[in-house]
Amino acid sequence: MINVLIIEDEHAIRRFLRTALEADGMRVFEAETLQRGLIEAATRKPDLAILDLGLPDGDGIDFIRDLRQWSQMPIIVLSARSEEHDKIAALDAGADDYLVKPYDPEELLARLRAIERRRSAQASPVLQRGTVSIDLAREVVKVDHLPVVLTPKEWALLRVLASRPAQTFTRERLLEALYQWDSTSDSNT
């Protein structure tokens, strides 16, 4: 079952999307603000997100940038903004697809299925070291078969380290991976 997070401030649109997605066999989580969307993404770990750019507490582009600091979850932007510069900004920030409202629900479902097919085909294996298992694709860590709850930064750090277990990382490389800082930035983190 595909888990989808809808970040949309209009209740009627969320309800319509929920109905269409659940009818297609998907599980749906909802958020009506940017901040709530980030919390839901971190706690629920959905397979993908559908995002409106016009949110009451910020721009959806900020959501994309914040999420990309710790997750590669696919994002489909569903927005009334139809200008090319809005589409380019969202895609350059890390969105995977962009649909302009009004849209055909069948097209949205087809795009969701296409993203899920690509994501499933690229799914990385579960790394197993003793009693610890790390599923990079699903962002799940287990110790003795029990799930471990990690903060977004802890997960980002683990992803970097687990992706190349035999490699030594410099402080600068880890800061770059976690915070997108370049080597000239100064930090006591």
ZAGU-770250 format. One record per residue (C-alpha): residue number from 1; residue in one letter; z, x, y. Coordinates in nm, 4 decimals. Example, Ala and Ser with C-alpha at 12.3 -4.5 7.8 and 13.67 -1.06 7.14 Angstrom:
+-----+---------+----------+----------+----------+
! num ! residuo !       zz !       xx !       yy !
+-----+---------+----------+----------+----------+
!   1 !       A !   0.7800 !   1.2300 !  -0.4500 !
!   2 !       S !   0.7140 !   1.3670 !  -0.1060 !
+-----+---------+----------+----------+----------+
//
This chain:
+-----+---------+----------+----------+----------+
! num ! residuo !       zz !       xx !       yy !
+-----+---------+----------+----------+----------+
!   1 !       M !   0.0000 !   0.0000 !   0.0000 !
!   2 !       I !  -0.0953 !   0.1303 !   0.3452 !
!   3 !       N !   0.1846 !   0.1259 !   0.6034 !
!   4 !       V !   0.0588 !   0.0627 !   0.9574 !
!   5 !       L !   0.2502 !   0.0899 !   1.2851 !
!   6 !       I !   0.1239 !  -0.1319 !   1.5681 !
!   7 !       I !   0.2239 !  -0.0184 !   1.9178 !
!   8 !       E !   0.1214 !  -0.3039 !   2.1447 !
!   9 !       D !   0.3123 !  -0.4778 !   2.4244 !
!  10 !       E !   0.1415 !  -0.8183 !   2.3902 !
!  11 !       H !   0.3168 !  -1.0297 !   2.1285 !
!  12 !       A !   0.0100 !  -1.2454 !   2.0544 !
!  13 !       I !  -0.2044 !  -0.9407 !   1.9792 !
!  14 !       R !   0.0673 !  -0.7891 !   1.7576 !
!  15 !       R !   0.0968 !  -1.1169 !   1.5675 !
!  16 !       F !  -0.2828 !  -1.1407 !   1.5245 !
!  17 !       L !  -0.3038 !  -0.7804 !   1.4022 !
!  18 !       R !  -0.0093 !  -0.8278 !   1.1669 !
!  19 !       T !  -0.1749 !  -1.1342 !   1.0119 !
!  20 !       A !  -0.5099 !  -0.9567 !   0.9633 !
!  21 !       L !  -0.3559 !  -0.6380 !   0.8241 !
!  22 !       E !  -0.1159 !  -0.8122 !   0.5877 !
!  23 !       A !  -0.4022 !  -1.0301 !   0.4606 !
!  24 !       D !  -0.5812 !  -0.7041 !   0.3758 !
!  25 !       G !  -0.2782 !  -0.5867 !   0.1744 !
!  26 !       M !  -0.1162 !  -0.3596 !   0.4327 !
!  27 !       R !   0.2498 !  -0.3374 !   0.5335 !
!  28 !       V !   0.3058 !  -0.3618 !   0.9105 !
!  29 !       F !   0.5700 !  -0.2259 !   1.1476 !
!  30 !       E !   0.5695 !  -0.3137 !   1.5167 !
!  31 !       A !   0.6739 !  -0.1629 !   1.8481 !
!  32 !       E !   0.6136 !  -0.2967 !   2.1981 !
!  33 !       T !   0.6901 !   0.0196 !   2.3971 !
!  34 !       L !   0.5956 !   0.3857 !   2.3850 !
!  35 !       Q !   0.9533 !   0.4967 !   2.3149 !
!  36 !       R !   1.0061 !   0.2378 !   2.0410 !
!  37 !       G !   0.6733 !   0.3434 !   1.8899 !
!  38 !       L !   0.7868 !   0.7051 !   1.8673 !
!  39 !       I !   1.1147 !   0.5974 !   1.7058 !
!  40 !       E !   0.9342 !   0.3765 !   1.4530 !
!  41 !       A !   0.6843 !   0.6549 !   1.3765 !
!  42 !       A !   0.9669 !   0.9028 !   1.3142 !
!  43 !       T !   1.1826 !   0.6723 !   1.1032 !
!  44 !       R !   0.9257 !   0.4633 !   0.9148 !
!  45 !       K !   0.6673 !   0.7419 !   0.8674 !
!  46 !       P !   0.3709 !   0.5005 !   0.8505 !
!  47 !       D !   0.0353 !   0.6065 !   0.7134 !
!  48 !       L !  -0.1392 !   0.5361 !   1.0445 !
!  49 !       A !  -0.0893 !   0.3810 !   1.3868 !
!  50 !       I !  -0.2805 !   0.1316 !   1.5982 !
!  51 !       L !  -0.2088 !   0.2025 !   1.9633 !
!  52 !       D !  -0.2668 !   0.0191 !   2.2904 !
!  53 !       L !  -0.2910 !   0.2559 !   2.5876 !
!  54 !       G !  -0.1327 !   0.0208 !   2.8425 !
!  55 !       L !   0.2349 !   0.0129 !   2.7502 !
!  56 !       P !   0.5193 !  -0.0987 !   2.9790 !
!  57 !       D !   0.7074 !   0.2327 !   2.9668 !
!  58 !       G !   0.4179 !   0.4770 !   2.9749 !
!  59 !       D !   0.0594 !   0.5548 !   2.8909 !
!  60 !       G !  -0.0521 !   0.5561 !   2.5280 !
!  61 !       I !  -0.2039 !   0.9007 !   2.5857 !
!  62 !       D !   0.1539 !   1.0287 !   2.6240 !
!  63 !       F !   0.2404 !   0.8683 !   2.2887 !
!  64 !       I !  -0.0500 !   1.0527 !   2.1255 !
!  65 !       R !   0.0519 !   1.3875 !   2.2761 !
!  66 !       D !   0.4188 !   1.3402 !   2.1802 !
!  67 !       L !   0.3323 !   1.2344 !   1.8255 !
!  68 !       R !   0.0917 !   1.5261 !   1.7768 !
!  69 !       Q !   0.3795 !   1.7675 !   1.8342 !
!  70 !       W !   0.5219 !   1.6756 !   1.4947 !
!  71 !       S !   0.2794 !   1.4515 !   1.3036 !
!  72 !       Q !  -0.0869 !   1.4338 !   1.2080 !
!  73 !       M !  -0.0678 !   1.0619 !   1.1309 !
!  74 !       P !  -0.4071 !   0.9013 !   1.2062 !
!  75 !       I !  -0.4168 !   0.6978 !   1.5287 !
!  76 !       I !  -0.6650 !   0.4261 !   1.6197 !
!  77 !       V !  -0.6594 !   0.3330 !   1.9870 !
!  78 !       L !  -0.7200 !  -0.0359 !   2.0514 !
!  79 !       S !  -0.7485 !  -0.0779 !   2.4268 !
!  80 !       A !  -0.9069 !  -0.2868 !   2.7011 !
!  81 !       R !  -0.9949 !   0.0378 !   2.8770 !
!  82 !       S !  -1.3676 !   0.0763 !   2.8246 !
!  83 !       E !  -1.4481 !   0.3678 !   3.0557 !
!  84 !       E !  -1.5850 !   0.6787 !   2.8873 !
!  85 !       H !  -1.3194 !   0.9028 !   3.0461 !
!  86 !       D !  -1.0427 !   0.6906 !   2.8862 !
!  87 !       K !  -1.2034 !   0.7213 !   2.5443 !
!  88 !       I !  -1.2541 !   1.0950 !   2.5860 !
!  89 !       A !  -0.8941 !   1.1465 !   2.7051 !
!  90 !       A !  -0.7518 !   0.9582 !   2.4049 !
!  91 !       L !  -0.9708 !   1.1378 !   2.1526 !
!  92 !       D !  -0.9044 !   1.4778 !   2.3102 !
!  93 !       A !  -0.5284 !   1.4067 !   2.3040 !
!  94 !       G !  -0.5481 !   1.3545 !   1.9270 !
!  95 !       A !  -0.6569 !   0.9973 !   1.8550 !
!  96 !       D !  -0.8795 !   0.9598 !   1.5496 !
!  97 !       D !  -1.0744 !   0.6543 !   1.6612 !
!  98 !       Y !  -1.1107 !   0.4219 !   1.9620 !
!  99 !       L !  -1.2009 !   0.0531 !   1.9739 !
! 100 !       V !  -1.2421 !  -0.1488 !   2.2924 !
! 101 !       K !  -1.0913 !  -0.4979 !   2.3206 !
! 102 !       P !  -1.2216 !  -0.7493 !   2.2382 !
! 103 !       Y !  -1.3071 !  -0.6163 !   1.8950 !
! 104 !       D !  -1.4183 !  -0.7501 !   1.5604 !
! 105 !       P !  -1.1168 !  -0.7618 !   1.3239 !
! 106 !       E !  -1.3420 !  -0.6803 !   1.0281 !
! 107 !       E !  -1.4606 !  -0.3642 !   1.2038 !
! 108 !       L !  -1.1005 !  -0.2607 !   1.2681 !
! 109 !       L !  -1.0124 !  -0.3156 !   0.9013 !
! 110 !       A !  -1.3167 !  -0.1146 !   0.7914 !
! 111 !       R !  -1.2166 !   0.1725 !   1.0226 !
! 112 !       L !  -0.8603 !   0.1631 !   0.8851 !
! 113 !       R !  -0.9885 !   0.1773 !   0.5293 !
! 114 !       A !  -1.2218 !   0.4665 !   0.6169 !
! 115 !       I !  -0.9360 !   0.6650 !   0.7691 !
! 116 !       E !  -0.7179 !   0.5943 !   0.4677 !
! 117 !       R !  -0.9946 !   0.7087 !   0.2286 !
! 118 !       R !  -1.0304 !   1.0372 !   0.4182 !
! 119 !       R !  -0.6540 !   1.0813 !   0.4366 !
! 120 !       S !  -0.6133 !   1.0165 !   0.0639 !
! 121 !       A !  -0.8951 !   1.2571 !  -0.0222 !
! 122 !       Q !  -0.7330 !   1.5288 !   0.1899 !
! 123 !       A !  -0.3797 !   1.4620 !   0.0702 !
! 124 !       S !  -0.2041 !   1.7851 !  -0.0034 !
! 125 !       P !  -0.0132 !   1.8340 !  -0.3250 !
! 126 !       V !   0.3615 !   1.8095 !  -0.3413 !
! 127 !       L !   0.5204 !   2.1513 !  -0.3109 !
! 128 !       Q !   0.7957 !   2.1992 !  -0.5657 !
! 129 !       R !   1.0562 !   2.4776 !  -0.5467 !
! 130 !       G !   1.3467 !   2.4256 !  -0.7827 !
! 131 !       T !   1.5052 !   2.0903 !  -0.6995 !
! 132 !       V !   1.3298 !   2.0665 !  -0.3616 !
! 133 !       S !   0.9999 !   1.8793 !  -0.3275 !
! 134 !       I !   0.7951 !   1.8627 !  -0.0083 !
! 135 !       D !   0.5132 !   1.6115 !   0.0223 !
! 136 !       L !   0.3214 !   1.7289 !   0.3309 !
! 137 !       A !   0.0808 !   1.4333 !   0.3287 !
! 138 !       R !   0.3520 !   1.1674 !   0.3246 !
! 139 !       E !   0.6040 !   1.3739 !   0.5222 !
! 140 !       V !   0.8739 !   1.3288 !   0.2589 !
! 141 !       V !   1.1301 !   1.5872 !   0.1508 !
! 142 !       K !   1.3523 !   1.5374 !  -0.1523 !
! 143 !       V !   1.6357 !   1.7413 !  -0.2996 !
! 144 !       D !   1.7379 !   1.6427 !  -0.6530 !
! 145 !       H !   1.5028 !   1.3416 !  -0.6176 !
! 146 !       L !   1.6990 !   1.2132 !  -0.3141 !
! 147 !       P !   1.5198 !   1.1810 !   0.0212 !
! 148 !       V !   1.6271 !   1.4129 !   0.3023 !
! 149 !       V !   1.6168 !   1.2792 !   0.6590 !
! 150 !       L !   1.4736 !   1.5312 !   0.9047 !
! 151 !       T !   1.4310 !   1.5166 !   1.2804 !
! 152 !       P !   1.0734 !   1.5476 !   1.4070 !
! 153 !       K !   1.1283 !   1.9109 !   1.5074 !
! 154 !       E !   1.2907 !   1.9940 !   1.1732 !
! 155 !       W !   0.9931 !   1.8387 !   0.9971 !
! 156 !       A !   0.7473 !   2.0306 !   1.2157 !
! 157 !       L !   0.9271 !   2.3573 !   1.1369 !
! 158 !       L !   0.9361 !   2.2819 !   0.7642 !
! 159 !       R !   0.5648 !   2.1914 !   0.7681 !
! 160 !       V !   0.4768 !   2.5270 !   0.9235 !
! 161 !       L !   0.6937 !   2.7259 !   0.6836 !
! 162 !       A !   0.5973 !   2.5291 !   0.3715 !
! 163 !       S !   0.2262 !   2.5406 !   0.4452 !
! 164 !       R !   0.2306 !   2.9201 !   0.3968 !
! 165 !       P !   0.5371 !   3.0037 !   0.1886 !
! 166 !       A !   0.4500 !   3.3712 !   0.1415 !
! 167 !       Q !   0.3846 !   3.4378 !   0.5108 !
! 168 !       T !   0.6312 !   3.5779 !   0.7637 !
! 169 !       F !   0.6247 !   3.3987 !   1.1004 !
! 170 !       T !   0.7092 !   3.5497 !   1.4351 !
! 171 !       R !   0.9311 !   3.3643 !   1.6801 !
! 172 !       E !   0.6284 !   3.3201 !   1.9077 !
! 173 !       R !   0.4201 !   3.1631 !   1.6295 !
! 174 !       L !   0.6968 !   2.9157 !   1.5472 !
! 175 !       L !   0.7433 !   2.8228 !   1.9138 !
! 176 !       E !   0.3690 !   2.7747 !   1.9441 !
! 177 !       A !   0.3625 !   2.5507 !   1.6360 !
! 178 !       L !   0.6639 !   2.3460 !   1.7407 !
! 179 !       Y !   0.6163 !   2.3204 !   2.1148 !
! 180 !       Q !   0.2526 !   2.4190 !   2.1794 !
! 181 !       W !   0.3787 !   2.7064 !   2.3950 !
! 182 !       D !   0.1667 !   3.0134 !   2.4345 !
! 183 !       S !   0.3036 !   3.3615 !   2.3883 !
! 184 !       T !   0.3553 !   3.4066 !   2.7628 !
! 185 !       S !   0.6069 !   3.1183 !   2.7833 !
! 186 !       D !   0.9721 !   3.2024 !   2.8034 !
! 187 !       S !   1.2303 !   3.0112 !   2.6052 !
! 188 !       N !   1.5768 !   3.0516 !   2.4619 !
! 189 !       T !   1.5104 !   2.7832 !   2.2010 !
+-----+---------+----------+----------+----------+
//
